[in-house]
Amino acid sequence: MIRINEHYLKLTASYLFSEIARRVADYAGKNPGKEIVRLGIGDVTLPLPPACIAAFHRAVDDMASVKTFRGYGPEQGYDFLREKIAEFDFRSRGAAVSPDEIFVSDGAKCDTGNFQELFAHDTAIAVPDPVYPVYVDSNVMAGRTGENRGGRYAGLVYLESTEENGFIPGIPRERVDLVYLCFPNNPTGATATKDELARWVDYARENRALILFDAAYESFIRDGALPHSIYEIDGADEVAVEFRSFSKTAGFTGTRCAFTVIPKKCRAYTGGGEPVFLHQLWLRRQTTKFNGVSYPVQRAAEAVYSEEGRRQVRELGDYYLKNASLIRERMSGLGYPCAGGINAPYIWIKTDRDSWSFFDFLLEKAGVVCTPGAGFGPCGEGYIRMSAFNSRENVEKALERIAGALA
């Protein structure tokens, strides 16, 4: 008989954002005339930058001519995009990343979920708490955990990120092989300094461990002292893989384009302790399981690095950061302590009550959708996450409704 992968049965009842969607749909069905303002899931609301749209159109026209038509492209991405990424995102910041160390894909979520395929089942894994669910769920599906008890899976090491440590997880006491880090952080909005990242790089080098570094929100950093890439830290190219995305940077959530950086020095090990370079393993995985991002989409992404594109992308980020500042200011003024919202598009708000009940309260009394912190792990209980990805008008409207509901 055909059997299922029973590790899927360990997954908690509903993926966080599916449960949010279900509750919102139920509310909308019961209140058909009430407008809902969504400050929950981090989907962008502004259109693609004009430079990207123009490049998109030109590339679509290329597909209409025999002379310029493109069929299958390189699975790791076209050179014209990889070269721009290397130049503007890394070399300009002193990080020696070469174009052939960059793998273009259709999403950082996909890459962070798929990358665990490269590692042994008995890999000791550390994840932050609160945590972006994909890091955990993809390893549950692969069979690296026990059952979920009290919101945590047996077999994982959870690195608590709390108000007391500024939402920056500390180095684990026990030895681990693989560490997931995300800065600027989703969901807390916390940012890490170079010294804080250097401690993780030192740990990984001393323990022959690997860091999977999610930098999907680096474009929102405005503080010049903060690192945008882990490769700004000496030695990180031996122990870290970095994930980036155009989704929030340039509004590509519906267009789909991202990339993963795997330095040629970066390695893992066989059971006998022999080093194996991850660059070749991921290349083999991608050429087997992935057909590449479409040519028009990659041309649109390339335009992000044009003079006009860089200016327009900066303006997009500034718009959302202004929303974040408004949310942080107003919620703090209502008596709810906030983290994030500075150098990050997420605001982590302390409610001092059950996070799902506060989610339901805001939905029912204000018609506003947030994200309950408990959905990101036990350390998220008592918090909600608000997203800055909406129009200024809707953010103002949501904050006025929340103030009224809490009055």
WOFEN-V371859 format. One line per field, one symbol per residue. ss: DSSP state (~ for helix, > for strand, _ for the rest). A space follows every 50 residues. Layout:
ss = ???
This chain:
ss = _____~~~~~_____~~~~~~~~~~~~~~~______>>___________~ ~~~~~~~~~~~~________________~~~~~~~~~~~~~~~_____~~ ~>>>>__~~~~~~~~~~~______>>>>>___~~~~~~~~~______>>_ _>>__>>>>>_________________>>>>>___________~~~~~~~ ~~~~~~~__>>>>>___~~~_________~~~___~~~_>>>>>>_~~~~ _______>>>>>____>>>_____>>>~~~~~~~~~~~~_____~~~~~~ ~~~~~_~~~~~~~~~~~~~~~~~~~~~~~~~~~____>>>_____>>>>> ____~~~~~~~~~~~~_>>_>>~~~~_~~~__>>>>>____~~~~~~~~~ ~~~~~~_
